[in-house]
Amino acid sequence: MGLTVEEEKKRLRKRFVSARNGLSSNELFFKSRLISSRFINTKAYLNADVIHCYVSINRQNEVATRNLIEHMLGQGKKVVVPKIEGQARLSHFYIEGLEELTENSWGVAEPTEKDQSPAEIENLDLIIVPMVSGDRFKNRLGYGKGFYDRFLEGVNATKVGFLFDAQLYENKLPTDNFDVQLDMLITESKIVT
């Protein structure tokens, strides 16, 4: 008897987190720069005014976004970052610099609400999404908590996933009906559209 979708996702999550954790800090730095460089040359980025971007968690070897956030702010883009709320929900805030962020108990850098302006998600042009794995059909495997699926189901913005080549799944990822497909995936060597 085969695995359920949830069991298969759990198995693949373990595999791709392990692959990502196998990258050295040098590889992580250089590959992240290549991904950012590809991204800032896309039409989607060039035409966007308001960009939502996750703040990378260094200890999880995510595609690094802190330098990219600084670059976008320097280019005059409006940058929105997420904040984790109860019931597996995200709220969203404009920032003017990384110094406005504080790490929460999970090590995620997020805005302290008192100084921040909440963002209306209908104003977002582009959303950069963290992921554990993706496939050539632009399916996304996240961390399994559903934060981004709940957020993405209600937005019309272009959805871009950042991941390393080592995280690209050669087959179709298992999906549930609540999983939201992305519009573009960017790795250090390719753009999947």
Backbone torsions as a table, in degrees:
resi	resn	phi	psi	omega
1	MET	NA	135.5	-176.7
2	GLY	-75.7	170.1	178.4
3	LEU	-77.1	150.7	172.8
4	THR	-71.9	166.7	177.9
5	VAL	-57.1	-43.9	-178.0
6	GLU	-65.0	-40.4	178.5
7	GLU	-66.4	-40.0	179.1
8	GLU	-66.7	-40.6	176.5
9	LYS	-60.9	-43.3	-179.1
10	LYS	-62.1	-42.3	179.3
11	ARG	-63.3	-47.0	-178.7
12	LEU	-68.0	-36.7	177.8
13	ARG	-58.0	-45.7	-179.9
14	LYS	-61.7	-44.4	-179.0
15	ARG	-61.4	-46.5	-173.8
16	PHE	-81.3	-28.5	173.0
17	VAL	-65.2	-41.1	178.8
18	SER	-63.4	-42.6	178.8
19	ALA	-61.9	-43.0	-179.8
20	ARG	-67.5	-40.4	179.4
21	ASN	-66.9	-17.8	178.3
22	GLY	-76.9	-8.7	179.4
23	LEU	-77.7	138.1	177.0
24	SER	-74.6	165.0	179.4
25	SER	-63.8	-33.4	175.9
26	ASN	-64.8	-45.5	178.5
27	GLU	-61.0	-44.8	-179.9
28	LEU	-57.7	-45.5	-179.1
29	PHE	-63.3	-53.4	-175.6
30	PHE	-68.6	-40.8	179.7
31	LYS	-67.8	-38.1	177.1
32	SER	-62.9	-40.1	178.4
33	ARG	-64.0	-39.9	177.7
34	LEU	-62.9	-41.7	179.4
35	ILE	-63.5	-47.0	178.8
36	SER	-60.5	-41.4	-180.0
37	SER	-63.0	-43.2	176.4
38	ARG	-60.6	-45.3	-176.1
39	PHE	-60.8	-48.0	-174.5
40	ILE	-71.7	-4.6	175.3
41	ASN	-103.5	4.2	178.0
42	THR	-81.6	152.8	176.2
43	LYS	-61.6	-37.6	-179.4
44	ALA	-57.9	-43.0	178.9
45	TYR	-70.8	-47.2	-175.8
46	LEU	-60.1	-32.2	-178.0
47	ASN	-90.7	-4.7	-174.6
48	ALA	-89.5	140.6	173.9
49	ASP	-102.5	-43.2	-176.2
50	VAL	-114.2	117.0	-175.1
51	ILE	-121.0	126.5	176.0
52	HIS	-93.5	129.1	-177.3
53	CYS	-139.3	132.7	173.2
54	TYR	-68.1	152.8	175.5
55	VAL	-99.7	116.8	-173.0
56	SER	-61.2	144.7	176.5
57	ILE	-99.2	108.4	-174.6
58	ASN	-57.2	-43.3	-175.1
59	ARG	-69.8	-11.4	177.3
60	GLN	-99.7	5.3	179.3
61	ASN	56.4	33.0	175.6
62	GLU	-70.2	159.4	171.9
63	VAL	-56.1	123.2	-174.3
64	ALA	-69.3	132.6	-178.3
65	THR	-121.0	-5.6	-174.2
66	ARG	-63.2	-45.8	177.6
67	ASN	-63.6	-37.3	178.8
68	LEU	-64.0	-43.1	179.0
69	ILE	-59.3	-44.7	178.6
70	GLU	-63.0	-40.5	178.1
71	HIS	-61.9	-46.6	-178.2
72	MET	-62.0	-43.2	177.9
73	LEU	-61.8	-40.4	178.6
74	GLY	-65.4	-24.9	178.6
75	GLN	-86.6	0.4	179.9
76	GLY	85.2	10.4	176.0
77	LYS	-75.3	149.3	172.1
78	LYS	-87.5	126.4	-176.2
79	VAL	-112.6	131.5	178.8
80	VAL	-116.8	135.6	176.5
81	VAL	-123.8	154.4	-177.7
82	PRO	-85.7	157.3	172.3
83	LYS	-131.8	132.1	-178.8
84	ILE	-76.1	130.7	177.3
85	GLU	-117.5	-179.8	176.7
86	GLY	-67.7	170.7	179.6
87	GLN	54.0	36.6	177.0
88	ALA	52.5	43.4	179.0
89	ARG	-116.9	156.1	175.8
90	LEU	-113.0	142.8	165.4
91	SER	-111.1	169.1	-167.3
92	HIS	-138.1	134.5	-174.7
93	PHE	-136.8	139.8	172.3
94	TYR	-69.9	143.2	172.1
95	ILE	-129.5	157.7	176.1
96	GLU	-114.1	-3.3	177.6
97	GLY	-177.6	156.6	-178.4
98	LEU	-66.3	-22.0	-179.9
99	GLU	-66.5	-11.7	178.4
100	GLU	-82.4	-3.1	-175.6
101	LEU	-100.6	148.6	176.8
102	THR	-133.2	140.5	179.7
103	GLU	-72.5	134.5	175.2
104	ASN	-85.8	-172.1	-175.8
105	SER	-66.3	-19.0	177.8
106	TRP	-93.0	1.0	-178.9
107	GLY	84.1	14.7	178.9
108	VAL	-92.8	124.1	177.9
109	ALA	-77.6	125.0	-178.8
110	GLU	-145.4	162.7	-177.3
111	PRO	-69.2	149.6	170.2
112	THR	-92.7	116.1	-168.7
113	GLU	-52.0	-36.6	-170.8
114	LYS	-57.1	-29.1	-177.3
115	ASP	-102.1	0.9	-169.0
116	GLN	-110.0	157.0	175.0
117	SER	-98.3	123.6	176.7
118	PRO	-65.1	145.5	179.8
119	ALA	-104.0	141.6	174.2
120	GLU	-86.8	125.1	-173.8
121	ILE	-65.8	-21.3	178.1
122	GLU	-70.6	-12.9	177.8
123	ASN	-88.1	-5.9	-177.6
124	LEU	-74.2	135.7	175.2
125	ASP	-96.4	-32.0	-170.4
126	LEU	-148.4	140.0	179.0
127	ILE	-128.5	123.7	176.4
128	ILE	-97.6	121.6	-169.4
129	VAL	-112.0	135.1	173.9
130	PRO	-78.0	154.8	-180.0
131	MET	-157.0	156.7	176.9
132	VAL	-91.4	-36.0	178.0
133	SER	-157.2	163.2	175.6
134	GLY	-150.5	165.5	178.7
135	ASP	-128.9	177.2	-175.9
136	ARG	-69.5	-9.7	176.9
137	PHE	-92.8	4.3	179.4
138	LYS	69.5	25.3	170.6
139	ASN	-77.5	150.1	-176.9
140	ARG	-121.1	135.1	170.4
141	LEU	-108.7	116.6	-179.7
142	GLY	-97.4	-157.8	-177.0
143	TYR	-84.8	-6.6	174.9
144	GLY	96.2	4.1	-179.4
145	LYS	-95.3	-17.6	176.1
146	GLY	84.6	4.6	-179.4
147	PHE	-54.1	-52.2	-174.2
148	TYR	-74.7	-33.9	177.6
149	ASP	-62.0	-42.9	178.4
150	ARG	-63.1	-40.7	-179.9
151	PHE	-68.8	-49.2	-172.6
152	LEU	-69.2	-26.0	-177.5
153	GLU	-65.5	-20.2	-177.0
154	GLY	-106.0	15.5	-177.0
155	VAL	-123.5	151.6	177.9
156	ASN	-101.5	-1.9	-177.3
157	ALA	-65.4	158.4	173.8
158	THR	-68.8	130.7	-175.4
159	LYS	-108.5	118.6	-175.8
160	VAL	-118.1	128.3	177.7
161	GLY	-101.6	132.8	175.2
162	PHE	-101.5	129.4	176.3
163	LEU	-158.5	163.2	177.2
164	PHE	-89.7	156.8	176.4
165	ASP	-50.5	-37.4	-178.4
166	ALA	-63.9	-14.0	-179.5
167	GLN	-100.8	-2.5	179.3
168	LEU	-77.9	125.9	-179.8
169	TYR	-88.2	132.8	-175.3
170	GLU	-73.8	-21.7	179.0
171	ASN	-106.6	-169.8	175.6
172	LYS	-85.5	130.5	178.0
173	LEU	-68.2	147.6	174.1
174	PRO	-67.4	138.3	-178.0
175	THR	-133.2	154.2	171.1
176	ASP	-107.2	166.5	-177.9
177	ASN	-67.6	-16.6	178.7
178	PHE	-90.3	-6.6	179.3
179	ASP	-71.3	134.3	-178.1
180	VAL	-101.5	124.8	178.0
181	GLN	-75.5	145.6	179.7
182	LEU	-90.8	170.0	178.9
183	ASP	-94.6	-22.6	-175.0
184	MET	-159.6	141.2	171.7
185	LEU	-118.5	140.2	178.8
186	ILE	-127.2	125.3	174.3
187	THR	-116.6	-178.2	179.8
188	GLU	-69.6	-16.9	-177.8
189	SER	-117.5	-10.6	-175.4
190	LYS	-157.1	163.5	170.9
191	ILE	-118.8	124.9	178.5
192	VAL	-100.9	117.6	-180.0
193	THR	-122.8	NA	NA
